[in-house]
Amino acid sequence: MTTPARSADRTPAVLVLEDGRTFRGRAYGAVGETFGEAVFNTGMTGYQETLTDPSYHRQVVVMTAPHIGNTGVNDEDPESRRIWVAGYVVRDPARVPSNWRSVRTLDEELAAQGVVGISGVDTRALTRHLRERGAMRVGVFSGPAVRGADEAALLARVQQAPQMSGADLCGEVATTEPYVVPAHGTRRLTVAAVDLGIKGMTPHRMAERGIEVHVLPAHTTLEQLYAVRPDGVFFSNGPGDPAAAGHPVELMRGVLERGTPLFGICFGNQILGRALGFGTFKLKYGHRGINQPVQDRTTGKVEVTAHNHGFAVDAPLDRVTDTPYGRAEVSHVCLNDDVVEGLRLLDRPAFSVQYHPEAAAGPHDAAYLFDRFVQLMEGQRA
């Protein structure tokens, strides 16, 4: 159970990591308890897009920027129908938001949607701990859950929470019914978008390019997908462990067999990796933020990009790989740690990236990838 809280309240709260380290603070958002995987986001802006990104399902997000909530909350920027984070951790929440688009405070929005948070935490120390020890399970407790609570008992409950490894979550966040995002102006192309946790800005970016987007549930069959007569197929971002997502992999293999132009983002990149026969693995603490340097190896250009992923594709950086669908290579790589950030097939019209070119909060260095998808579809049609 959760109840509303106000950031100005002194309601006590405690954050308990699965390795036993604790951080005390004050309730922020709803009062109660929540469990998830503790991860940190390095973005200094775009917190509303972060909160409503379905890829954060079952994760407790620690914001490394010290001041959060300065611009309040509006009704135009959400990336989906609700907040998806399991919990929220901030250092200094804004006392009064200041922005002409703001309609309510972040504290009020979190409380209204039952999201348990904690403020007054040394997020720098917490982030350094997660960088050293890795992302791990966490519980946030406030109000009656804290008063007189035995920390050992709280720790035991955290350690009983499910882990992210092995979690098949895309079906929990995807649409249950197909819907259409119409093209802006004249329709040039049609795309079937498989929703694994899609962000609202993604079909918007396609619609800007004259694409009519049919957003389909994660459990869509190959026959249902091709019933919309797509010029191209898109696989979205989403939460969970790609190794547990069997149906999307088989669906993508069916698309590759037909040779339809294909584009994947984030989880979609991991699904392409698995479809091609590569493995995936869990990163120590993941990439989450809007300031990650990635090199497009096909052009040599370096982009500053938006990320949200805790898993990555295990593919060789130094050679082309033969797959059941032709030759494949790593097209993009993270310059911080050499993690695979993109794949492309050399003999079929298919490519993917691990990051977010739609990037509602910015940056927009990677927006050209939607144009590359358009070129693939137009080339195939010609």
VENCOR-V190458 format. One record per residue. N is the residue number from 0. PHI is phi in radians with two decimals (* if undefined). Layout:
# VENCOR-V190458
n;phi
N;PHI
N;PHI
This chain:
# VENCOR-V190458
n;phi
0;*
1;-2.27
2;-2.33
3;-1.11
4;-2.32
5;-2.05
6;-1.08
7;-1.33
8;-1.15
9;-1.82
10;-1.01
11;-1.22
12;-2.53
13;-2.46
14;-1.91
15;-2.12
16;-1.49
17;-1.20
18;-1.57
19;1.74
20;-1.28
21;-2.20
22;-2.34
23;-1.84
24;-2.88
25;-2.16
26;-1.10
27;-2.44
28;1.54
29;-1.48
30;-1.70
31;2.74
32;-2.58
33;-2.69
34;-2.33
35;3.07
36;-1.69
37;-1.37
38;-2.38
39;-2.12
40;-2.05
41;-1.67
42;-1.21
43;-1.64
44;-2.58
45;1.40
46;-1.14
47;-1.21
48;-1.15
49;-1.08
50;-1.04
51;-1.73
52;-1.39
53;-1.06
54;-1.14
55;-1.57
56;-0.95
57;1.21
58;-2.14
59;-1.73
60;-1.67
61;-1.73
62;-1.57
63;-1.38
64;-1.13
65;-1.25
66;-1.97
67;-2.19
68;1.75
69;-1.08
70;-1.78
71;1.16
72;-2.28
73;-2.13
74;-1.79
75;-1.80
76;-1.64
77;-1.00
78;-1.56
79;-2.77
80;-1.35
81;-2.80
82;-1.35
83;-1.88
84;-1.07
85;-1.37
86;-2.88
87;-2.45
88;-2.21
89;-2.36
90;-1.55
91;-2.12
92;-1.25
93;-1.09
94;-1.37
95;-2.41
96;-1.25
97;-2.40
98;-2.89
99;-1.19
100;-1.65
101;-1.19
102;-2.05
103;-2.86
104;-1.44
105;-1.10
106;-0.99
107;-1.13
108;-1.17
109;-1.07
110;-1.12
111;-1.09
112;-1.71
113;1.24
114;-1.61
115;-1.39
116;-2.29
117;-2.51
118;-2.14
119;1.32
120;-1.65
121;-1.31
122;-1.19
123;-1.17
124;-1.14
125;-1.13
126;-1.12
127;-1.09
128;-1.13
129;-1.20
130;-1.15
131;-1.41
132;-1.72
133;1.70
134;-1.03
135;-2.65
136;-1.18
137;-2.64
138;-2.23
139;-2.05
140;-2.23
141;-2.56
142;1.20
143;-1.01
144;-1.18
145;-1.76
146;-1.05
147;1.29
148;-1.34
149;-1.52
150;-1.04
151;-1.12
152;-1.22
153;-1.12
154;-1.08
155;-1.08
156;-1.20
157;-1.08
158;-1.25
159;-1.58
160;-1.23
161;-1.16
162;-1.57
163;-1.33
164;-1.07
165;1.51
166;-1.47
167;-1.79
168;-2.04
169;-1.06
170;-1.16
171;-1.42
172;-2.02
173;-1.32
174;-1.08
175;-1.68
176;-2.29
177;-1.11
178;-2.59
179;-2.09
180;-1.83
181;-1.23
182;-1.17
183;-1.40
184;1.38
185;-1.25
186;-1.32
187;-1.75
188;-2.56
189;-2.16
190;-2.15
191;-1.65
192;-1.84
193;-1.44
194;-1.48
195;-1.86
196;2.38
197;-1.13
198;-1.62
199;-1.04
200;-1.23
201;-1.14
202;-1.10
203;-1.11
204;-1.09
205;-1.24
206;-1.05
207;-1.06
208;-1.76
209;1.40
210;-1.78
211;-1.55
212;-1.87
213;-1.71
214;-1.51
215;-2.05
216;-1.06
217;-1.09
218;-1.55
219;-0.94
220;-1.54
221;-1.11
222;-1.15
223;-1.12
224;-1.10
225;-1.37
226;-1.15
227;-1.51
228;0.94
229;-1.35
230;-1.42
231;-2.71
232;-2.17
233;-2.13
234;-2.01
235;-1.53
236;-1.21
237;3.02
238;-1.62
239;1.68
240;-1.63
241;-1.06
242;-1.17
243;-1.71
244;-1.71
245;-1.31
246;-1.10
247;-1.01
248;-1.13
249;-1.16
250;-1.11
251;-1.14
252;-1.07
253;-1.12
254;-1.18
255;-1.10
256;-1.04
257;-1.42
258;1.33
259;-1.30
260;-0.90
261;-2.36
262;-2.40
263;-2.26
264;-2.16
265;1.04
266;-1.02
267;-1.08
268;-1.18
269;-1.18
270;-1.16
271;-1.09
272;-0.99
273;-1.17
274;-1.08
275;-1.47
276;1.81
277;-1.44
278;-1.58
279;-2.26
280;-2.56
281;-1.54
282;-1.28
283;-1.05
284;-2.37
285;1.39
286;-2.05
287;-2.56
288;2.75
289;-2.16
290;-2.49
291;-1.69
292;-1.43
293;-2.26
294;-1.80
295;-1.40
296;-1.27
297;-1.38
298;-2.14
299;1.49
300;-1.28
301;-1.81
302;-2.02
303;-1.61
304;-2.32
305;-1.68
306;-2.25
307;-2.81
308;-2.65
309;-1.97
310;-2.15
311;-2.56
312;-1.50
313;-1.71
314;-2.26
315;-1.22
316;-1.50
317;-1.82
318;-2.80
319;-1.45
320;-1.96
321;-1.41
322;-2.22
323;-1.07
324;-2.06
325;1.81
326;-1.35
327;-2.31
328;-2.51
329;-1.35
330;-1.69
331;-2.39
332;-2.47
333;-1.36
334;-1.39
335;-1.37
336;-2.53
337;1.12
338;-1.27
339;-1.11
340;-2.07
341;-3.08
342;-2.31
343;-2.62
344;-1.58
345;-1.61
346;-2.00
347;-2.46
348;-1.43
349;-2.51
350;-2.71
351;-2.74
352;-2.34
353;-1.49
354;-1.88
355;-2.09
356;-1.23
357;-1.28
358;0.52
359;-1.03
360;-1.53
361;1.54
362;-1.34
363;-2.02
364;-1.05
365;-1.76
366;-1.07
367;-1.05
368;-1.12
369;-1.19
370;-1.17
371;-1.11
372;-1.11
373;-1.05
374;-1.08
375;-1.08
376;-1.18
377;-1.17
378;-1.15
379;-1.17
380;-1.13
381;-1.16
